[in-house]
């Protein structure tokens, strides 16, 4: 009980990266870790450099359904590692399943369920996650269509900077399909 309270203290006062390291996750440099859902075997998770893990992301390192299966030798267990490469972004409320490798330069869209390993240089989304684009194409579009740190005004606070840079375009409506 004391250890759980101590870990929560670390999360709230030192941040998610310090928390993840304290519970046994192997983490590289320059990471932003917002979640605290690393399952019951955080020591099976490796996260590379320059990785962002957003709020609500869950890492599962075991198959809990095996609890159902028993014989004369007892209950069954299956544990698998999760490995995240360098320069990866994992969106809000995504789930990373046991045994998954997410290679370098990958974006996992919010709400995705990653059931299979993801090769380098792609964007995935959905349930289950599927490749929807190329990392390099998205990077080029972002560099040309978004604001840079140099665009921020030092004399303005955060809110005023956001309001001066806001994109007022509305996205198009979804196309209606036959009902």
C-alpha positions in Angstrom: 0.0 0.0 0.0 2.8 2.4 0.9 4.5 1.7 -2.4 1.4 2.5 -4.4 1.0 5.8 -2.6 4.7 6.6 -3.1 4.4 5.8 -6.8 1.3 8.1 -7.1 3.2 10.8 -5.3 6.0 10.5 -7.9 3.4 10.6 -10.8 1.7 13.8 -9.5 4.8 15.6 -8.3 7.6 14.4 -10.6 5.7 13.4 -13.7 4.8 10.4 -15.7 8.3 9.6 -17.0 9.7 9.5 -13.4 6.7 7.4 -12.4 7.2 4.9 -15.2 10.9 4.6 -14.4 10.1 4.1 -10.7 7.8 1.2 -11.4 10.3 -0.5 -13.7 9.6 0.6 -17.3 12.8 1.0 -19.3 12.7 4.5 -20.8 15.0 6.3 -23.2 15.8 10.1 -23.3 13.5 13.0 -24.0 10.3 11.2 -23.5 6.9 12.6 -22.5 4.9 10.0 -20.5 1.4 11.2 -19.5 -0.2 7.8 -18.7 0.3 5.6 -15.6 -1.3 2.4 -17.0 1.6 0.0 -17.5 -0.2 -3.1 -16.3 1.1 -5.5 -13.7 4.4 -6.2 -15.4 5.9 -2.8 -16.2 9.4 -4.3 -16.3 8.4 -6.0 -19.6 8.0 -2.6 -21.3 10.8 -0.8 -23.2 10.3 2.7 -24.5 12.9 4.4 -26.8 14.0 8.0 -27.2 11.7 11.0 -28.0 8.5 9.0 -27.4 5.2 10.6 -26.3 2.7 8.4 -24.5 -0.5 10.4 -24.0 -3.2 10.2 -21.3 -5.2 7.0 -21.0 -2.8 4.8 -23.0 -2.7 1.2 -21.6 0.0 -1.3 -22.0 -1.0 -5.0 -21.6 1.8 -7.5 -21.1 -0.2 -10.6 -20.3 -3.2 -12.4 -21.5 -5.7 -12.4 -18.7 -8.2 -14.6 -20.5 -6.0 -17.6 -19.7 -7.3 -17.4 -16.2 -10.3 -19.4 -17.5 -8.1 -22.5 -18.4 -7.0 -24.9 -15.8 -6.2 -28.6 -15.7 -4.3 -30.9 -13.3 -1.2 -28.6 -13.7 -3.2 -25.5 -12.7 -4.0 -22.1 -14.1 -2.3 -20.9 -17.3 -0.2 -17.7 -17.8 1.3 -16.0 -20.8 3.5 -12.9 -20.6 5.0 -11.0 -23.5 7.2 -7.9 -23.8 6.2 -4.6 -25.4 8.9 -2.6 -27.2 8.5 1.0 -28.5 11.2 2.4 -30.8 12.4 6.0 -31.1 10.4 9.0 -32.3 7.0 7.5 -31.6 3.7 9.2 -30.6 0.9 7.1 -29.0 -2.4 8.9 -29.0 -5.0 9.3 -26.2 -6.7 6.1 -24.9 -4.8 3.7 -27.2 -4.2 0.1 -26.1 -1.0 -1.7 -26.8 -1.4 -5.5 -26.6 1.2 -8.1 -25.4 4.1 -9.0 -27.7 3.9 -5.8 -29.8 6.9 -4.0 -31.3 6.3 -0.5 -32.5 9.3 0.5 -34.6 10.8 3.9 -35.1 9.0 7.0 -36.5 5.5 5.8 -35.9 2.3 7.6 -35.0 -0.5 5.7 -33.3 -3.8 7.6 -33.6 -6.0 8.2 -30.6 -8.2 5.3 -29.6 -6.3 2.7 -31.6 -5.9 -0.9 -30.4 -2.5 -2.2 -31.5 -2.7 -6.0 -31.8 0.2 -6.5 -34.2 3.7 -5.1 -34.5 4.0 -1.8 -36.5 6.8 -1.3 -39.0 8.9 1.9 -39.1 7.7 5.0 -40.8 3.9 4.6 -40.7 0.8 6.1 -39.1 -1.8 3.6 -37.7 -5.4 4.1 -36.5 -8.4 2.0 -35.7 -9.6 -1.1 -33.9 -7.6 -3.1 -34.7 -4.9 -0.6 -35.8 -4.2 -0.5 -39.5 -1.7 1.5 -41.5 -3.4 4.7 -42.8 -0.4 6.7 -44.0 3.3 7.4 -44.1 5.1 9.2 -41.4 7.3 11.2 -43.9 4.2 12.5 -45.7 2.6 13.6 -42.5 5.9 15.2 -41.3 6.2 17.2 -44.6 2.6 18.4 -44.3 3.0 19.4 -40.7 6.2 21.3 -41.3 4.5 23.3 -44.1 1.0 23.7 -42.6 1.6 24.4 -38.9 3.1 27.1 -36.7 6.6 26.9 -35.4 8.1 28.0 -32.0 9.5 31.0 -33.8 5.9 32.2 -34.5 5.2 32.5 -30.8 5.4 36.0 -29.3 7.4 36.1 -26.1 5.4 38.9 -24.6 2.1 37.0 -24.9 0.8 34.4 -22.5 -0.1 30.9 -23.6 -3.8 31.7 -24.3 -3.1 34.8 -26.3 -0.4 33.0 -28.4 -2.9 30.2 -29.2 -5.6 32.8 -30.1 -3.3 34.6 -32.5 -2.3 31.3 -34.2 -5.7 29.5 -34.3 -6.8 27.9 -37.5 -10.4 28.9 -38.1 -11.1 26.5 -40.9 -13.9 24.0 -40.3 -13.3 20.5 -41.5 -15.8 19.2 -44.2 -18.8 17.2 -43.2 -18.6 13.4 -43.5 -20.1 12.1 -46.7 -23.5 10.4 -46.3 -23.7 6.8 -47.3 -26.9 5.0 -48.1 -28.9 4.3 -45.1 
